Amino acid sequence: MAKTQIYLFLFAVMGCILMSPSSSTFIHVVGGSFGWGIPDNTTFYQDWAKPRTFGVGDKLVFLYRTGVHDVLEVSQKDFKACTQNNVTAMHFAGPTILELTEPGDHYYYCGVGAHCEAGQKLKITVCNKLGSSGHHSHN
C-alpha cells in the first residue's frame, strides 16, 4: 500500500472515530506510518508499543493489504514460538480494526510464511484506564 493511501486511510479512520460518541476511545495505528508489515528489526513492534498505554475500549488498527499479511490473536506460548496451537481469532481482511475489550496481556502476529519469526508480532498489556500515544499532548 502506497504511503499516500495509508495516510488517506488514516485520515478517514480518524474522522469516523472522532465522530463517535465515546471520547475515551484512543486509536492506536500499529506500527505508526510503517503499518503492519515485516519490520527491519525484530523488536520494532515492541519498541512502538513500549511508550503507549492501551486501555479497554481503545482500538488497534492494523494497516495491511489482504492476502499479503494477516493478524492472528494467539496465546502467550504461541506468540513466543510463532506456532498456531491456541489461536483466539484470525483476521485476513486488511485493514483490521480491533476493539480492546478486556484488560490483560494480548498477543498478535502475522501468520503468513515466516513473518512472525521476522518480528511481525505485537504484545500489549491492556489496562482499565484511558489509552494514550505515549506523548504528552495526545488530545
ROGUVEX-461506 format. One record per residue (C-alpha): x, y, z. Coordinates in steps of 0.25 Angstrom, whole numbers, plus 5000, padded with zeros to 4 digits. Each point is the difference from the previous one (the first is absolute). Example, Ala and Ser with C-alpha at 12.3 -4.5 7.8 and 13.67 -1.06 7.14 Angstrom:
504949825031 500650144998 
END
This chain:
500050005000 500650134996 500350105011 498950104994 499049895001 500449975015 499950155003 498650014993 499549885007 500550055014 499350134997 498749934997 500149915012 500450115010 498850094995 499049885002 500549975014 500150155004 498550014997 499749885009 499350035013 501049955009 501150095003 500849905008 500449924987 501450014996 500449954986 501449934999 500549984986 500949885002 501450044995 499650144997 500350054986 500749874997 498749925002 500049855002 501149934992 501349935001 500950105008 501550024999 500249955014 499349905008 499750105012 499450104991 498549985005 500449985015 500850134999 498850074993 499149955012 500950035011 499750155003 498549984997 498849975010 499049904995 498650025006 498749925000 499250064989 501250044991 500149954986 501249944993 500150034985 500949904993 500350064986 500349894989 499649954987 499049885000 500849884995 501450055004 499850005015 499049965010 499850025015 499949885010 499650025014 500849895008 500449945013 501350055007 500649864997 499650014985 500550145000 501449975005 500249884991 499250054988 499149885000 498549994998 499649905011 499050095007 499550114991 499050095006 499650074987 500550024985 499850124992 500349994985 499450134994 500950125001 499950105006 499549935013 499550095012 499949935013 499350065012 500749965013 498949955009 500849935012 501150045008 501349925001 501049954990 499749984985 500849944990 500050024985 500849964988 500049984985 499849854996 500550014986 501249934997 501250035010 499550145003 499849985014 501449955001 500550124993 499450095011 498650034995 499449975014 499450095011 499749985015 499350115007 499450015014 498650065001 499750085012 498650045006 500450154997 500050094989 501049974989 501150104995 501050014989 501250015010 500150154996 499650115010 499150074990 499149904994 498750075002 
END
